[in-house]
Amino acid sequence: MAASSPARERAAPAGLLSIGQVLSRLTPDFPEITASKLRFLEGRGIVTPSRTDSGYRKFSAADVERLRTALTLQRDHYMPLDVIREQLDEAVEGQPVSPPPSITPPARRYRREELLQAAGAAPQLLNDAVSTGLIAAADSYNDQTVSLLRSLVALDRHGIEPRHLRSLRQGAEREVALIESALQTMLRRTDAASRGRAAELAPELAARIDEVRSILVSVALSRMLS
């Protein structure tokens, strides 16, 4: 990808969006989108956001539409990013890209009985997961809850019950508190740049913590099996 021009190195004009604002616009249609994913798409040439003097990314309305189109084509039609980038670049030259209609159904919601059936779980297991705070009680549940309950079913077969996993929920809350503490200076500010930078860093810090946890568990398992 070509190096940024001097114009892109200056402070971004008013009206552009921070990475956090872009995420808030895309998340309703693409719940899995993250700051890391946006940076990855930038690296693949899907967008080239402006940069402020402080180095913060600033996205235009055109950038957001390119991202929306790219994510739709990638999700619904499994198109390679190189092909998507070429089509988007052709659109700049007057050949607009019209994504085919989405073939992905809207996110499904599951009522309690549907959730139990989809996860293959006994009612008591769900009750225990709710009582221990692993799953929040609700009128309906999403696919993420189905995946979580399926994992609990698998663990339950080996005698690992929701009550044994209460510390995982508490640990997740402590990790979020740790990340919040690390970013508190940015989070206290009300300007879009600070909030956007916090939105960039939070998932990165969470990924690093997860990496440390995985390594520590792997080392402990090696000791156990040696």
C-alpha positions in Angstrom: 0.0 0.0 0.0 1.3 3.4 -0.9 2.8 5.6 1.8 0.5 8.2 3.2 0.7 11.6 1.6 1.8 14.7 3.6 -1.9 15.8 3.6 -2.9 12.7 5.5 -0.3 13.3 8.1 -1.8 16.7 9.2 -4.6 17.1 11.7 -7.8 15.4 10.4 -10.5 17.8 9.3 -13.6 18.3 11.3 -16.5 15.9 10.7 -14.4 12.7 10.5 -15.0 9.8 12.9 -12.8 8.1 15.5 -12.4 4.4 15.4 -14.8 4.1 18.3 -17.5 6.0 16.4 -16.9 3.8 13.4 -17.3 0.7 15.6 -20.6 2.0 17.0 -21.9 2.5 13.4 -20.9 -0.9 12.2 -21.6 -3.1 15.3 -25.4 -3.3 14.8 -24.8 -5.1 11.5 -21.5 -6.7 12.3 -21.5 -7.7 16.0 -18.0 -9.3 15.8 -16.3 -6.2 14.5 -13.4 -5.0 16.6 -10.7 -2.3 16.5 -8.2 -4.9 15.6 -10.3 -6.0 12.7 -10.5 -2.4 11.4 -6.8 -2.1 11.6 -6.4 -5.4 9.7 -8.7 -4.1 7.0 -6.7 -0.9 6.8 -3.5 -3.0 6.4 -5.2 -4.8 3.5 -5.9 -1.6 1.8 -9.7 -1.6 2.2 -9.5 1.9 3.8 -6.8 4.5 4.4 -8.0 6.7 7.2 -6.5 10.1 7.9 -4.2 10.6 10.9 -4.2 13.5 13.4 -1.0 15.1 14.5 -1.2 12.7 17.5 -1.5 9.7 15.3 -5.2 8.9 15.9 -7.1 7.4 13.0 -9.9 9.5 11.5 -12.4 7.9 9.1 -14.6 9.6 6.5 -18.1 8.7 5.6 -16.7 7.1 2.4 -14.4 5.0 4.6 -17.3 3.7 6.6 -19.2 2.7 3.5 -16.2 0.9 2.1 -15.9 -1.0 5.3 -19.6 -1.8 5.3 -19.4 -3.1 1.8 -16.2 -5.1 2.4 -17.6 -6.7 5.5 -20.8 -7.6 3.8 -19.1 -9.2 0.8 -16.7 -11.0 3.1 -19.4 -12.3 5.4 -22.1 -13.2 3.0 -20.2 -14.2 -0.1 -16.8 -15.3 1.2 -15.0 -13.0 -1.3 -11.2 -12.6 -0.8 -10.1 -9.2 0.5 -7.9 -8.7 -2.5 -10.9 -9.0 -4.8 -13.0 -6.8 -2.6 -10.3 -4.1 -2.6 -10.1 -4.2 -6.4 -13.9 -3.8 -6.7 -13.9 -1.0 -4.2 -11.1 0.8 -6.1 -13.1 0.4 -9.3 -16.0 2.1 -7.6 -13.8 5.1 -6.9 -13.3 5.3 -10.7 -17.0 5.4 -11.3 -18.0 1.8 -11.2 -20.0 1.5 -8.0 -20.0 -1.8 -6.0 -23.5 -2.9 -5.1 -23.2 -5.8 -2.6 -25.6 -8.7 -3.4 -28.4 -9.1 -1.0 -27.3 -10.6 2.3 -27.7 -14.3 2.5 -27.1 -14.2 6.3 -30.3 -14.4 8.3 -30.9 -11.9 11.0 -29.4 -12.8 14.4 -31.6 -15.4 16.0 -33.1 -15.1 19.4 -33.9 -18.2 21.5 -36.5 -18.6 24.1 -35.6 -20.8 27.1 -36.9 -24.1 25.7 -35.3 -23.3 22.3 -32.0 -22.5 24.1 -32.1 -25.8 26.0 -32.8 -27.7 22.8 -30.1 -25.9 20.7 -27.5 -26.5 23.4 -28.6 -30.0 24.4 -28.8 -28.9 28.0 -30.9 -30.0 30.9 -33.1 -27.3 32.5 -31.2 -27.6 35.8 -27.9 -26.9 34.1 -29.2 -23.6 32.8 -30.7 -22.8 36.2 -27.3 -23.4 37.7 -25.6 -21.3 35.1 -28.0 -18.4 35.8 -27.7 -18.7 39.6 -23.8 -18.6 39.4 -23.9 -15.6 37.0 -22.4 -17.3 34.0 -25.6 -16.6 32.0 -27.8 -13.6 32.6 -31.5 -14.5 33.0 -33.5 -13.1 30.0 -36.7 -13.5 28.0 -34.6 -14.6 25.0 -30.9 -15.5 24.3 -28.5 -15.1 21.4 -26.1 -17.4 19.6 -23.3 -16.5 22.0 -25.3 -17.9 24.9 -26.0 -21.1 23.0 -22.2 -21.6 22.5 -21.6 -20.9 26.2 -24.3 -23.3 27.3 -22.9 -26.0 24.9 -19.5 -25.6 26.5 -21.1 -26.0 30.0 -22.8 -29.2 28.8 -19.5 -30.6 27.7 -17.8 -29.7 30.9 -20.7 -31.0 33.0 -20.1 -34.5 31.4 -16.7 -34.5 33.2 -18.1 -33.3 36.5 -17.2 -29.6 36.0 -20.3 -27.8 37.1 -21.3 -24.1 36.7 -20.5 -23.5 40.4 -16.9 -24.6 39.7 -16.6 -21.9 37.1 -17.8 -19.0 39.2 -14.2 -17.9 39.5 -14.0 -17.5 35.7 -16.7 -15.0 35.7 -15.1 -13.2 38.7 -11.8 -13.3 36.9 -13.3 -11.8 33.7 -14.8 -9.0 35.8 -11.3 -8.4 37.4 -9.7 -8.3 34.0 -12.2 -5.7 32.7 -11.6 -3.7 35.9 -7.8 -3.9 35.2 -8.2 -2.7 31.6 -10.5 0.1 32.8 -7.9 1.1 35.3 -5.2 1.2 32.7 -7.3 3.3 30.4 -8.9 5.5 33.1 -7.2 8.7 31.9 -8.6 8.3 28.4 -12.0 7.2 29.7 -12.3 10.3 31.9 -12.0 12.5 28.9 -15.0 13.4 26.8 -13.3 14.2 23.5 -13.9 11.7 20.7 -10.1 11.1 20.1 -9.6 9.9 23.7 -12.7 7.7 23.6 -11.7 6.3 20.2 -8.1 5.6 21.4 -9.6 3.7 24.4 -11.8 1.7 22.1 -8.7 0.7 20.1 -6.6 -0.3 23.1 -9.2 -2.1 25.2 -9.5 -5.2 22.9 -5.7 -5.2 22.5 -5.2 -5.4 26.2 -7.8 -8.0 26.6 -6.1 -10.1 23.9 -2.7 -9.8 25.7 -4.3 -10.8 29.0 -5.9 -13.8 27.3 -2.6 -14.8 25.7 -0.9 -14.7 29.1 -3.6 -16.8 30.7 -3.4 -19.4 27.9 0.3 -19.7 28.2 0.1 -20.1 32.0 -2.6 -22.7 31.7 -0.5 -24.5 29.0 2.6 -24.5 31.3 0.5 -25.8 34.3 -0.9 -28.6 32.1 2.5 -29.6 31.0 3.6 -29.9 34.7 0.5 -31.9 35.5 1.1 -34.4 32.6 4.8 -34.7 33.0 
